[in-house]
Amino acid sequence: MNKYQQEPFEELTDEQLDELLAQMNQEMPNESKEKIKQTVFEDIHKEAEKIKPLKPKKKKWAAILGAVAVLSLMVGYTQLDTIKAAYTKAFGTEADKILVEAEKLDYSVEDQGLKLTAKNTFKDGNTTYVLMELQDLTGDRLSEDTSISDWSMLNGGNTQVINYDKKTKTATLLVSSVAWEEHKDTGFILTGFGSHTKEMENIVSIDWKKDLATNVKWKKYDGEKGYGGGYDEDALKKINKTLEELNSEYLPNNHLSIQLIPNEEVFVENIAYKDGLLHVLAKYPNTTEFSYLFLELQSKDSKKVIPSVASYSAYSNETHNDETGRSDYEEFVFDIKESELQNYDLKVESAKTQTVVSGNWAIKLKEPKEIERKALKDITLKKENLALSNINLSGLSLSFDVKDSSPEKMEELILDVKLVKKDGEIIDLTKDGGGNIYTENGQSQVSLMYDYTELSDIDSVIINGQTLKVE
């Protein structure tokens, strides 16, 4: 027996429907409108025997429901608006053109009172994108600053919160995961996240004369776990040091225990000079709650700030807590003369995640559709004498391989890449130094991202002054 099926827009007034339809007509390209017409026609015939005719006053729904169908978001305007907003934020103002091609998903899994739902997916070369929603069904453990810390998919990548709806307690997640090898199945596993981050800042006066250690027996680092940390490339060149050289030895724990943040276990444990550089050994809780620790020098008078030249983990083989995989200690190196120290305090910045959630949310995903890509001709960068091959262009990215490139040569390589549109607009892809470089077995792959731009609108690509026409 046929039953009347209530549609998502059933309760909207005529005025609301008019406004909604006008907005969608204004935002959609003509090509999408034609697809909508065809979809509505097909849907009417498919569903004719299942659903009774809708009430006459709701005829305005036809275009709206058709638009939802074409965009693979059959949940109503609020859902459409949320997902479109997420795509626009991630991929630019023309992101709705990607949505038309995205594969619709509706896979859900629940654990710890939280529900993870995969909404849609698409693929751009080696990168698979998945839009998901994480909803707290029982509490308030999500927020705008939620950080997706523990997850896995393909060979890794990035998962970020694009939007958070306080009313529904739902975070919209965008996963971008890269595959450097073939995978039989595509699946996403979330095992932990953190929310409600508390940022902390403090200024600490140090008695440099009293606390500065002398006759220090520096500890040698064996390099067993590699060399990791952060550094200012220009500052390292200025002092003629590398991160590896700085990290080869570190300060012993002198147990100064100078508290850096009130009511928190964050301390300076030792201070000393080596080769004219100031080293400060700090200790902070090795737990997932603590996100980071930064130390800078701040002038007492002018408030001028001197950042560290480099910072790196110390005592890597003596970690007391294995929650994070990092050490309990961080060493900061500053380029400042000892005679100037008395004019500076320590500026401390740290962050503590107040809500940490662990669980198991695993979803097997449908193989995504790939957006259109064009292969361009191989070229050789004359000045750098580097051969570029497998040059591929899509509406979202430009990627290419650099043959016979050592990690050292890639570090020295400066890329200047621009897209030239047919209307004359030039998009600089490397002005912010952006891009991902993956190196293995003497070959590097470069991937440069940009806001979605239709391939048909791109005239050429310029790489370090050499022009490639898009045909």
C-alpha positions as a Markdown table, in Angstrom:
| # | Residue | x | y | z |
|---|---|---|---|---|
| 1 | Met | 0.0 | 0.0 | 0.0 |
| 2 | Asn | 1.3 | 3.4 | -0.9 |
| 3 | Lys | 2.1 | 5.8 | 1.9 |
| 4 | Tyr | 2.5 | 9.6 | 1.7 |
| 5 | Gln | 6.2 | 10.5 | 2.2 |
| 6 | Gln | 6.9 | 13.8 | 3.9 |
| 7 | Glu | 9.8 | 15.7 | 2.3 |
| 8 | Pro | 12.5 | 17.7 | 4.2 |
| 9 | Phe | 11.0 | 21.1 | 3.0 |
| 10 | Glu | 7.4 | 20.2 | 4.0 |
| 11 | Glu | 7.2 | 22.8 | 6.7 |
| 12 | Leu | 8.6 | 25.7 | 4.8 |
| 13 | Thr | 6.4 | 28.6 | 3.9 |
| 14 | Asp | 6.0 | 29.8 | 0.3 |
| 15 | Glu | 8.1 | 32.8 | 1.1 |
| 16 | Gln | 10.9 | 30.6 | 2.5 |
| 17 | Leu | 10.8 | 28.4 | -0.6 |
| 18 | Asp | 11.0 | 31.3 | -2.9 |
| 19 | Glu | 14.0 | 32.7 | -1.1 |
| 20 | Leu | 15.7 | 29.3 | -1.0 |
| 21 | Leu | 15.1 | 28.6 | -4.7 |
| 22 | Ala | 16.3 | 32.1 | -5.8 |
| 23 | Gln | 19.5 | 31.6 | -3.8 |
| 24 | Met | 20.2 | 28.2 | -5.4 |
| 25 | Asn | 19.4 | 29.4 | -8.9 |
| 26 | Gln | 21.8 | 32.4 | -8.4 |
| 27 | Glu | 24.6 | 30.2 | -7.1 |
| 28 | Met | 24.4 | 27.3 | -9.5 |
| 29 | Pro | 26.2 | 27.3 | -12.9 |
| 30 | Asn | 24.0 | 26.7 | -16.0 |
| 31 | Glu | 25.6 | 23.4 | -16.6 |
| 32 | Ser | 24.5 | 22.2 | -13.2 |
| 33 | Lys | 20.9 | 23.5 | -13.8 |
| 34 | Glu | 20.6 | 21.4 | -16.9 |
| 35 | Lys | 21.7 | 18.3 | -14.9 |
| 36 | Ile | 19.1 | 19.1 | -12.3 |
| 37 | Lys | 16.3 | 19.2 | -14.9 |
| 38 | Gln | 17.4 | 15.8 | -16.2 |
| 39 | Thr | 17.7 | 14.3 | -12.7 |
| 40 | Val | 14.2 | 15.6 | -11.7 |
| 41 | Phe | 12.7 | 14.1 | -14.8 |
| 42 | Glu | 14.3 | 10.7 | -14.1 |
| 43 | Asp | 13.4 | 10.8 | -10.4 |
| 44 | Ile | 9.7 | 11.5 | -11.2 |
| 45 | His | 9.5 | 8.4 | -13.4 |
| 46 | Lys | 11.4 | 6.2 | -11.0 |
| 47 | Glu | 9.4 | 7.1 | -8.0 |
| 48 | Ala | 5.9 | 7.5 | -9.6 |
| 49 | Glu | 4.7 | 4.1 | -8.4 |
| 50 | Lys | 6.1 | 4.5 | -4.9 |
| 51 | Ile | 5.0 | 7.9 | -3.7 |
| 52 | Lys | 1.7 | 9.7 | -4.1 |
| 53 | Pro | 1.7 | 13.1 | -5.7 |
| 54 | Leu | 2.8 | 15.9 | -3.4 |
| 55 | Lys | 0.6 | 18.7 | -2.3 |
| 56 | Pro | 0.1 | 21.3 | -5.1 |
| 57 | Lys | 1.5 | 24.2 | -3.0 |
| 58 | Lys | 4.9 | 22.4 | -2.9 |
| 59 | Lys | 5.6 | 22.4 | -6.6 |
| 60 | Lys | 8.5 | 24.7 | -5.9 |
| 61 | Trp | 10.3 | 21.8 | -4.3 |
| 62 | Ala | 11.0 | 20.2 | -7.6 |
| 63 | Ala | 14.1 | 22.3 | -8.5 |
| 64 | Ile | 15.3 | 22.3 | -4.9 |
| 65 | Leu | 15.1 | 18.5 | -4.5 |
| 66 | Gly | 16.7 | 18.1 | -7.9 |
| 67 | Ala | 19.6 | 20.2 | -6.9 |
| 68 | Val | 20.0 | 18.2 | -3.7 |
| 69 | Ala | 20.0 | 15.0 | -5.7 |
| 70 | Val | 22.6 | 16.3 | -8.2 |
| 71 | Leu | 24.9 | 17.5 | -5.4 |
| 72 | Ser | 24.6 | 14.0 | -3.7 |
| 73 | Leu | 23.3 | 15.5 | -0.5 |
| 74 | Met | 19.7 | 14.2 | -0.1 |
| 75 | Val | 19.3 | 15.4 | 3.4 |
| 76 | Gly | 17.8 | 18.9 | 3.0 |
| 77 | Tyr | 18.9 | 22.5 | 2.8 |
| 78 | Thr | 20.7 | 22.7 | 6.2 |
| 79 | Gln | 22.9 | 19.7 | 5.3 |
| 80 | Leu | 23.5 | 21.0 | 1.8 |
| 81 | Asp | 24.5 | 24.4 | 3.2 |
| 82 | Thr | 26.9 | 22.8 | 5.8 |
| 83 | Ile | 28.7 | 20.6 | 3.3 |
| 84 | Lys | 28.9 | 23.3 | 0.6 |
| 85 | Ala | 30.3 | 25.7 | 3.1 |
| 86 | Ala | 32.9 | 23.2 | 4.1 |
| 87 | Tyr | 33.9 | 22.6 | 0.5 |
| 88 | Thr | 34.1 | 26.3 | -0.2 |
| 89 | Lys | 36.3 | 26.9 | 2.9 |
| 90 | Ala | 38.6 | 24.1 | 1.8 |
| 91 | Phe | 38.7 | 24.5 | -2.0 |
| 92 | Gly | 37.5 | 28.0 | -2.8 |
| 93 | Thr | 34.4 | 29.7 | -4.2 |
| 94 | Glu | 33.9 | 27.3 | -7.1 |
| 95 | Ala | 33.9 | 24.2 | -4.9 |
| 96 | Asp | 30.3 | 23.3 | -5.8 |
| 97 | Lys | 31.7 | 22.1 | -9.2 |
| 98 | Ile | 33.6 | 19.4 | -7.3 |
| 99 | Leu | 30.5 | 18.5 | -5.3 |
| 100 | Val | 28.7 | 17.7 | -8.5 |
| 101 | Glu | 31.2 | 15.0 | -9.2 |
| 102 | Ala | 31.8 | 13.8 | -5.6 |
| 103 | Glu | 30.8 | 10.2 | -4.7 |
| 104 | Lys | 27.9 | 10.2 | -2.2 |
| 105 | Leu | 28.5 | 8.2 | 1.0 |
| 106 | Asp | 26.3 | 7.3 | 3.9 |
| 107 | Tyr | 28.4 | 5.1 | 6.2 |
| 108 | Ser | 28.3 | 5.5 | 10.0 |
| 109 | Val | 29.9 | 4.0 | 13.1 |
| 110 | Glu | 29.3 | 4.8 | 16.8 |
| 111 | Asp | 31.6 | 4.4 | 19.8 |
| 112 | Gln | 32.0 | 6.2 | 23.1 |
| 113 | Gly | 28.7 | 8.0 | 22.5 |
| 114 | Leu | 30.0 | 9.7 | 19.3 |
| 115 | Lys | 28.9 | 9.0 | 15.7 |
| 116 | Leu | 31.2 | 9.3 | 12.7 |
| 117 | Thr | 29.5 | 9.5 | 9.3 |
| 118 | Ala | 31.2 | 9.6 | 5.9 |
| 119 | Lys | 29.3 | 12.0 | 3.6 |
| 120 | Asn | 31.1 | 12.1 | 0.3 |
| 121 | Thr | 34.5 | 11.6 | -1.4 |
| 122 | Phe | 36.5 | 12.3 | -4.5 |
| 123 | Lys | 40.1 | 11.7 | -5.7 |
| 124 | Asp | 42.7 | 14.0 | -7.2 |
| 125 | Gly | 45.7 | 12.1 | -8.4 |
| 126 | Asn | 47.3 | 10.4 | -5.4 |
| 127 | Thr | 45.1 | 12.3 | -2.9 |
| 128 | Thr | 41.7 | 11.0 | -1.7 |
| 129 | Tyr | 39.4 | 13.5 | 0.0 |
| 130 | Val | 36.6 | 12.5 | 2.3 |
| 131 | Leu | 34.1 | 14.7 | 4.0 |
| 132 | Met | 32.8 | 13.4 | 7.3 |
| 133 | Glu | 30.7 | 14.4 | 10.3 |
| 134 | Leu | 31.6 | 13.6 | 13.9 |
| 135 | Gln | 28.6 | 14.1 | 16.3 |
| 136 | Asp | 28.6 | 13.9 | 20.1 |
| 137 | Leu | 25.4 | 12.1 | 21.0 |
| 138 | Thr | 25.8 | 12.2 | 24.8 |
| 139 | Gly | 28.1 | 15.1 | 25.8 |
| 140 | Asp | 30.0 | 18.2 | 24.8 |
| 141 | Arg | 33.4 | 16.8 | 23.8 |
| 142 | Leu | 33.7 | 18.5 | 20.4 |
| 143 | Ser | 34.4 | 22.2 | 19.7 |
| 144 | Glu | 35.7 | 24.5 | 17.0 |
| 145 | Asp | 39.3 | 23.8 | 18.1 |
| 146 | Thr | 38.9 | 20.0 | 18.0 |
| 147 | Ser | 42.1 | 18.5 | 16.7 |
| 148 | Ile | 42.0 | 15.1 | 15.1 |
| 149 | Ser | 45.2 | 13.7 | 16.4 |
| 150 | Asp | 45.1 | 9.9 | 16.0 |
| 151 | Trp | 43.8 | 8.5 | 12.7 |
| 152 | Ser | 45.0 | 6.5 | 9.7 |
| 153 | Met | 44.1 | 6.1 | 6.1 |
| 154 | Leu | 46.2 | 5.1 | 3.1 |
| 155 | Asn | 49.7 | 6.5 | 3.7 |
| 156 | Gly | 48.6 | 9.4 | 5.9 |
| 157 | Gly | 47.9 | 13.1 | 5.3 |
| 158 | Asn | 45.7 | 15.6 | 7.1 |
| 159 | Thr | 42.3 | 15.6 | 8.9 |
| 160 | Gln | 41.0 | 19.0 | 9.9 |
| 161 | Val | 37.8 | 20.4 | 11.4 |
| 162 | Ile | 36.2 | 22.6 | 8.8 |
| 163 | Asn | 33.1 | 23.6 | 10.8 |
| 164 | Tyr | 31.4 | 23.0 | 14.2 |
| 165 | Asp | 27.7 | 23.3 | 14.8 |
| 166 | Lys | 27.1 | 24.0 | 18.5 |
| 167 | Lys | 23.4 | 23.2 | 18.3 |
| 168 | Thr | 23.8 | 19.7 | 16.9 |
| 169 | Lys | 27.2 | 19.2 | 18.5 |
| 170 | Thr | 28.6 | 18.1 | 15.1 |
| 171 | Ala | 32.1 | 18.7 | 13.7 |
| 172 | Thr | 32.5 | 18.6 | 9.9 |
| 173 | Leu | 35.8 | 16.9 | 9.1 |
| 174 | Leu | 37.8 | 17.0 | 5.8 |
| 175 | Val | 40.3 | 14.2 | 5.3 |
| 176 | Ser | 43.0 | 14.5 | 2.7 |
| 177 | Ser | 45.0 | 11.3 | 2.5 |
| 178 | Val | 47.8 | 10.4 | 0.1 |
| 179 | Ala | 48.6 | 7.0 | -1.4 |
| 180 | Trp | 52.1 | 6.4 | -2.6 |
| 181 | Glu | 51.3 | 2.8 | -3.4 |
| 182 | Glu | 48.3 | 0.7 | -4.4 |
| 183 | His | 45.8 | -0.1 | -1.8 |
| 184 | Lys | 43.1 | -2.8 | -2.3 |
| 185 | Asp | 40.7 | -1.3 | 0.2 |
| 186 | Thr | 40.2 | 2.3 | 1.3 |
| 187 | Gly | 39.2 | 2.7 | 5.0 |
| 188 | Phe | 39.4 | 5.5 | 7.6 |
| 189 | Ile | 40.1 | 4.8 | 11.3 |
| 190 | Leu | 39.8 | 7.4 | 14.0 |
| 191 | Thr | 41.2 | 6.4 | 17.4 |
| 192 | Gly | 41.5 | 9.8 | 19.2 |
| 193 | Phe | 41.0 | 13.5 | 19.2 |
| 194 | Gly | 41.3 | 16.5 | 21.5 |
| 195 | Ser | 39.1 | 19.6 | 22.1 |
| 196 | His | 38.8 | 22.7 | 24.3 |
| 197 | Thr | 42.4 | 23.8 | 24.1 |
| 198 | Lys | 43.6 | 26.2 | 26.7 |
| 199 | Glu | 46.4 | 28.5 | 25.5 |
| 200 | Met | 48.8 | 29.7 | 28.1 |
| 201 | Glu | 51.3 | 32.6 | 28.0 |
| 202 | Asn | 53.7 | 33.9 | 30.7 |
| 203 | Ile | 56.7 | 36.1 | 31.1 |
| 204 | Val | 59.4 | 34.8 | 33.5 |
| 205 | Ser | 62.3 | 36.7 | 35.0 |
| 206 | Ile | 65.5 | 34.7 | 35.1 |
| 207 | Asp | 68.5 | 35.4 | 37.3 |
| 208 | Trp | 70.9 | 34.7 | 34.5 |
| 209 | Lys | 74.1 | 35.2 | 36.5 |
| 210 | Lys | 72.9 | 32.8 | 39.2 |
| 211 | Asp | 71.3 | 30.2 | 37.0 |
| 212 | Leu | 73.7 | 30.1 | 34.1 |
| 213 | Ala | 75.7 | 26.8 | 34.3 |
| 214 | Thr | 79.4 | 26.6 | 33.8 |
| 215 | Asn | 81.8 | 23.7 | 33.2 |
| 216 | Val | 79.0 | 21.7 | 31.6 |
| 217 | Lys | 79.5 | 18.1 | 30.7 |
| 218 | Trp | 77.4 | 18.0 | 27.5 |
| 219 | Lys | 75.6 | 14.7 | 26.8 |
| 220 | Lys | 76.2 | 13.2 | 23.4 |
| 221 | Tyr | 73.2 | 12.2 | 21.3 |
| 222 | Asp | 73.6 | 9.0 | 19.3 |
| 223 | Gly | 71.1 | 10.0 | 16.6 |
| 224 | Glu | 69.4 | 6.6 | 16.9 |
| 225 | Lys | 65.9 | 8.2 | 16.6 |
| 226 | Gly | 66.9 | 10.6 | 13.9 |
| 227 | Tyr | 67.1 | 14.4 | 14.1 |
| 228 | Gly | 63.9 | 16.2 | 14.6 |
| 229 | Gly | 62.8 | 19.7 | 15.7 |
| 230 | Gly | 62.1 | 23.1 | 14.4 |
| 231 | Tyr | 64.5 | 25.8 | 13.1 |
| 232 | Asp | 64.9 | 29.1 | 11.4 |
| 233 | Glu | 66.8 | 28.4 | 8.2 |
| 234 | Asp | 68.2 | 31.9 | 7.8 |
| 235 | Ala | 69.2 | 32.0 | 11.4 |
| 236 | Leu | 71.1 | 28.7 | 11.1 |
| 237 | Lys | 73.0 | 30.0 | 8.0 |
| 238 | Lys | 73.9 | 33.1 | 10.0 |
| 239 | Ile | 75.5 | 31.1 | 12.8 |
| 240 | Asn | 76.9 | 28.5 | 10.3 |
| 241 | Lys | 75.3 | 25.5 | 12.1 |
| 242 | Thr | 72.9 | 22.7 | 11.1 |
| 243 | Leu | 70.1 | 21.2 | 13.2 |
| 244 | Glu | 72.1 | 18.0 | 13.3 |
| 245 | Glu | 75.2 | 19.7 | 14.7 |
| 246 | Leu | 73.2 | 21.5 | 17.4 |
| 247 | Asn | 71.3 | 18.3 | 18.3 |
| 248 | Ser | 74.5 | 16.2 | 18.5 |
| 249 | Glu | 74.9 | 17.2 | 22.1 |
| 250 | Tyr | 72.4 | 18.5 | 24.7 |
| 251 | Leu | 72.3 | 19.9 | 28.2 |
| 252 | Pro | 72.4 | 17.6 | 31.2 |
| 253 | Asn | 69.5 | 18.1 | 33.6 |
| 254 | Asn | 70.7 | 20.5 | 36.3 |
| 255 | His | 67.3 | 20.4 | 38.2 |
| 256 | Leu | 66.9 | 24.2 | 38.3 |
| 257 | Ser | 63.1 | 23.6 | 38.3 |
| 258 | Ile | 62.2 | 27.3 | 37.4 |
| 259 | Gln | 58.5 | 27.2 | 36.9 |
| 260 | Leu | 57.4 | 28.7 | 33.6 |
| 261 | Ile | 53.6 | 28.5 | 33.9 |
| 262 | Pro | 51.8 | 28.8 | 37.3 |
| 263 | Asn | 50.1 | 25.6 | 38.5 |
| 264 | Glu | 51.5 | 23.6 | 35.5 |
| 265 | Glu | 54.5 | 21.1 | 35.5 |
| 266 | Val | 56.5 | 23.2 | 33.0 |
| 267 | Phe | 60.0 | 24.1 | 34.1 |
| 268 | Val | 63.5 | 25.2 | 33.0 |
| 269 | Glu | 66.0 | 22.6 | 34.1 |
| 270 | Asn | 69.3 | 24.0 | 32.9 |
| 271 | Ile | 70.8 | 27.0 | 31.1 |
| 272 | Ala | 74.2 | 27.2 | 29.5 |
| 273 | Tyr | 76.3 | 28.6 | 26.7 |
| 274 | Lys | 78.0 | 26.6 | 24.0 |
| 275 | Asp | 79.9 | 28.0 | 21.0 |
| 276 | Gly | 78.5 | 31.5 | 21.8 |
| 277 | Leu | 74.9 | 30.3 | 21.7 |
| 278 | Leu | 72.5 | 30.2 | 24.7 |
| 279 | His | 70.9 | 26.8 | 25.4 |
| 280 | Val | 67.8 | 26.4 | 27.6 |
| 281 | Leu | 66.6 | 23.0 | 28.6 |
| 282 | Ala | 62.9 | 22.8 | 29.4 |
| 283 | Lys | 60.7 | 20.0 | 30.7 |
| 284 | Tyr | 56.9 | 19.8 | 30.3 |
| 285 | Pro | 54.3 | 16.9 | 30.7 |
| 286 | Asn | 54.8 | 14.2 | 28.1 |
| 287 | Thr | 51.0 | 13.7 | 27.7 |
| 288 | Thr | 48.6 | 14.1 | 24.9 |
| 289 | Glu | 47.0 | 17.0 | 26.8 |
| 290 | Phe | 50.0 | 19.2 | 26.1 |
| 291 | Ser | 50.2 | 20.3 | 22.5 |
| 292 | Tyr | 53.3 | 22.4 | 22.4 |
| 293 | Leu | 55.8 | 24.6 | 24.3 |
| 294 | Phe | 57.6 | 27.6 | 22.8 |
| 295 | Leu | 60.2 | 29.8 | 24.5 |
| 296 | Glu | 61.4 | 33.2 | 23.3 |
| 297 | Leu | 63.5 | 36.0 | 24.8 |
| 298 | Gln | 61.6 | 39.3 | 25.4 |
| 299 | Ser | 63.3 | 42.6 | 26.1 |
| 300 | Lys | 62.4 | 44.1 | 29.5 |
| 301 | Asp | 62.2 | 47.6 | 28.0 |
| 302 | Ser | 61.3 | 47.5 | 24.4 |
| 303 | Lys | 59.4 | 44.2 | 24.5 |
| 304 | Lys | 61.4 | 43.2 | 21.4 |
| 305 | Val | 61.2 | 39.4 | 21.0 |
| 306 | Ile | 64.1 | 37.1 | 20.0 |
| 307 | Pro | 62.9 | 33.7 | 18.8 |
| 308 | Ser | 64.9 | 30.6 | 19.1 |
| 309 | Val | 67.3 | 29.7 | 16.3 |
| 310 | Ala | 66.3 | 26.1 | 16.8 |
| 311 | Ser | 64.5 | 23.7 | 19.2 |
| 312 | Tyr | 64.7 | 19.9 | 19.4 |
| 313 | Ser | 63.9 | 17.0 | 21.7 |
| 314 | Ala | 66.6 | 16.1 | 24.3 |
| 315 | Tyr | 66.8 | 12.8 | 26.2 |
| 316 | Ser | 65.0 | 11.1 | 23.4 |
| 317 | Asn | 66.0 | 7.6 | 24.6 |
| 318 | Glu | 64.9 | 8.4 | 28.2 |
| 319 | Thr | 61.3 | 9.3 | 27.7 |
| 320 | His | 59.3 | 8.7 | 30.9 |
| 321 | Asn | 55.9 | 8.5 | 29.3 |
| 322 | Asp | 55.1 | 6.9 | 26.0 |
| 323 | Glu | 51.7 | 8.5 | 25.3 |
| 324 | Thr | 53.0 | 10.9 | 22.7 |
| 325 | Gly | 56.2 | 9.3 | 21.4 |
| 326 | Arg | 58.1 | 12.5 | 22.2 |
| 327 | Ser | 60.7 | 13.2 | 24.9 |
| 328 | Asp | 59.9 | 14.9 | 28.2 |
| 329 | Tyr | 62.6 | 17.5 | 27.4 |
| 330 | Glu | 62.9 | 20.2 | 24.8 |
| 331 | Glu | 66.1 | 22.3 | 24.2 |
| 332 | Phe | 65.9 | 25.8 | 22.8 |
| 333 | Val | 68.9 | 27.6 | 21.2 |
| 334 | Phe | 69.2 | 31.4 | 21.0 |
| 335 | Asp | 71.7 | 33.6 | 19.2 |
| 336 | Ile | 72.4 | 36.3 | 21.9 |
| 337 | Lys | 75.5 | 37.6 | 23.6 |
| 338 | Glu | 75.9 | 36.7 | 27.2 |
| 339 | Ser | 76.4 | 40.4 | 28.1 |
| 340 | Glu | 72.9 | 41.2 | 26.8 |
| 341 | Leu | 71.0 | 38.5 | 28.7 |
| 342 | Gln | 70.3 | 40.6 | 31.8 |
| 343 | Asn | 68.0 | 42.8 | 29.6 |
| 344 | Tyr | 65.7 | 39.9 | 28.7 |
| 345 | Asp | 63.1 | 37.7 | 30.2 |
| 346 | Leu | 61.7 | 34.4 | 29.0 |
| 347 | Lys | 58.4 | 34.5 | 27.1 |
| 348 | Val | 56.5 | 31.2 | 27.4 |
| 349 | Glu | 53.7 | 29.9 | 25.2 |
| 350 | Ser | 52.0 | 26.6 | 25.6 |
| 351 | Ala | 48.7 | 24.9 | 25.0 |
| 352 | Lys | 46.8 | 22.3 | 27.0 |
| 353 | Thr | 44.0 | 20.2 | 25.5 |
| 354 | Gln | 41.4 | 19.9 | 28.3 |
| 355 | Thr | 39.3 | 17.2 | 26.6 |
| 356 | Val | 41.0 | 14.1 | 25.2 |
| 357 | Val | 38.9 | 11.2 | 23.8 |
| 358 | Ser | 40.0 | 7.8 | 22.7 |
| 359 | Gly | 37.9 | 5.2 | 20.8 |
| 360 | Asn | 37.6 | 3.2 | 17.7 |
| 361 | Trp | 35.7 | 4.5 | 14.7 |
| 362 | Ala | 36.5 | 2.5 | 11.6 |
| 363 | Ile | 34.7 | 3.0 | 8.2 |
| 364 | Lys | 35.3 | 1.2 | 5.0 |
| 365 | Leu | 34.9 | 3.6 | 2.1 |
| 366 | Lys | 33.8 | 3.3 | -1.5 |
| 367 | Glu | 36.5 | 3.8 | -4.2 |
| 368 | Pro | 36.1 | 7.5 | -5.1 |
| 369 | Lys | 35.7 | 9.0 | -8.5 |
| 370 | Glu | 38.7 | 11.0 | -9.8 |
| 371 | Ile | 38.3 | 14.5 | -10.9 |
| 372 | Glu | 39.6 | 15.4 | -14.4 |
| 373 | Arg | 43.4 | 15.7 | -14.9 |
| 374 | Lys | 45.5 | 16.7 | -17.8 |
| 375 | Ala | 49.0 | 15.3 | -18.5 |
| 376 | Leu | 51.5 | 18.0 | -19.7 |
| 377 | Lys | 54.8 | 17.5 | -21.6 |
| 378 | Asp | 58.0 | 16.6 | -19.7 |
| 379 | Ile | 60.5 | 19.4 | -19.3 |
| 380 | Thr | 64.1 | 20.0 | -18.0 |
| 381 | Leu | 64.7 | 23.0 | -15.8 |
| 382 | Lys | 67.8 | 24.4 | -17.5 |
| 383 | Lys | 69.3 | 26.4 | -14.7 |
| 384 | Glu | 68.9 | 23.7 | -12.1 |
| 385 | Asn | 69.5 | 20.8 | -14.6 |
| 386 | Leu | 66.6 | 18.8 | -13.2 |
| 387 | Ala | 64.2 | 16.7 | -15.3 |
| 388 | Leu | 60.5 | 17.1 | -14.5 |
| 389 | Ser | 58.2 | 14.2 | -15.6 |
| 390 | Asn | 54.6 | 13.0 | -15.0 |
| 391 | Ile | 53.4 | 16.6 | -14.9 |
| 392 | Asn | 49.7 | 16.5 | -14.2 |
| 393 | Leu | 47.3 | 19.3 | -13.8 |
| 394 | Ser | 43.8 | 19.3 | -12.2 |
| 395 | Gly | 41.4 | 21.9 | -11.0 |
| 396 | Leu | 42.9 | 21.5 | -7.5 |
| 397 | Ser | 46.6 | 20.7 | -7.9 |
| 398 | Leu | 49.7 | 20.5 | -10.0 |
| 399 | Ser | 52.0 | 17.6 | -9.5 |
| 400 | Phe | 55.3 | 16.3 | -11.1 |
| 401 | Asp | 58.2 | 14.1 | -10.5 |
| 402 | Val | 61.8 | 15.3 | -10.1 |
| 403 | Lys | 64.2 | 12.6 | -11.3 |
| 404 | Asp | 67.6 | 11.9 | -9.7 |
| 405 | Ser | 67.2 | 14.3 | -6.9 |
| 406 | Ser | 68.9 | 13.9 | -3.6 |
| 407 | Pro | 67.3 | 15.3 | -0.4 |
| 408 | Glu | 70.1 | 17.9 | -0.2 |
| 409 | Lys | 69.4 | 19.1 | -3.8 |
| 410 | Met | 65.6 | 19.2 | -3.1 |
| 411 | Glu | 66.3 | 21.4 | 0.0 |
| 412 | Glu | 68.2 | 23.8 | -2.2 |
| 413 | Leu | 65.6 | 23.8 | -5.0 |
| 414 | Ile | 63.5 | 27.0 | -5.1 |
| 415 | Leu | 60.4 | 26.6 | -7.1 |
| 416 | Asp | 58.6 | 29.5 | -8.8 |
| 417 | Val | 55.3 | 28.1 | -10.2 |
| 418 | Lys | 52.4 | 30.0 | -11.7 |
| 419 | Leu | 49.1 | 29.2 | -13.4 |
| 420 | Val | 48.1 | 31.6 | -16.2 |
| 421 | Lys | 44.3 | 31.7 | -16.8 |
| 422 | Lys | 42.8 | 32.5 | -20.2 |
| 423 | Asp | 41.4 | 35.8 | -18.9 |
| 424 | Gly | 45.0 | 36.9 | -18.0 |
| 425 | Glu | 44.8 | 36.2 | -14.2 |
| 426 | Ile | 48.0 | 34.8 | -12.8 |
| 427 | Ile | 47.8 | 32.4 | -9.8 |
| 428 | Asp | 51.1 | 32.2 | -7.9 |
| 429 | Leu | 51.4 | 28.6 | -6.4 |
| 430 | Thr | 54.6 | 29.1 | -4.6 |
| 431 | Lys | 54.4 | 32.6 | -3.2 |
| 432 | Asp | 54.0 | 31.2 | 0.3 |
| 433 | Gly | 56.5 | 28.4 | -0.1 |
| 434 | Gly | 53.5 | 26.0 | -0.1 |
| 435 | Gly | 53.6 | 22.5 | -1.5 |
| 436 | Asn | 54.4 | 18.9 | -0.5 |
| 437 | Ile | 57.6 | 17.1 | -1.5 |
| 438 | Tyr | 57.9 | 13.4 | -1.1 |
| 439 | Thr | 61.3 | 11.8 | -1.7 |
| 440 | Glu | 62.2 | 8.2 | -2.0 |
| 441 | Asn | 65.0 | 6.3 | -3.8 |
| 442 | Gly | 66.4 | 9.4 | -5.4 |
| 443 | Gln | 63.2 | 10.6 | -6.9 |
| 444 | Ser | 60.9 | 13.3 | -5.5 |
| 445 | Gln | 57.3 | 14.1 | -6.2 |
| 446 | Val | 56.1 | 17.7 | -5.9 |
| 447 | Ser | 52.4 | 18.5 | -5.3 |
| 448 | Leu | 51.1 | 22.1 | -5.3 |
| 449 | Met | 47.6 | 22.9 | -4.1 |
| 450 | Tyr | 45.3 | 25.8 | -5.0 |
| 451 | Asp | 41.7 | 26.9 | -4.9 |
| 452 | Tyr | 39.6 | 25.0 | -7.4 |
| 453 | Thr | 39.9 | 26.4 | -10.9 |
| 454 | Glu | 38.3 | 24.8 | -13.9 |
| 455 | Leu | 40.8 | 23.2 | -16.3 |
| 456 | Ser | 39.1 | 24.8 | -19.3 |
| 457 | Asp | 40.0 | 28.2 | -17.8 |
| 458 | Ile | 43.7 | 27.5 | -17.5 |
| 459 | Asp | 45.9 | 28.6 | -20.4 |
| 460 | Ser | 49.4 | 27.6 | -19.3 |
| 461 | Val | 51.7 | 26.7 | -16.4 |
| 462 | Ile | 55.0 | 28.5 | -15.8 |
| 463 | Ile | 57.7 | 26.5 | -13.8 |
| 464 | Asn | 60.9 | 28.5 | -13.0 |
| 465 | Gly | 60.4 | 30.7 | -16.1 |
| 466 | Gln | 59.6 | 27.8 | -18.5 |
| 467 | Thr | 56.1 | 27.8 | -20.0 |
| 468 | Leu | 53.9 | 24.7 | -20.6 |
| 469 | Lys | 50.7 | 25.2 | -22.6 |
| 470 | Val | 47.6 | 23.4 | -21.4 |
| 471 | Glu | 46.0 | 21.9 | -24.5 |
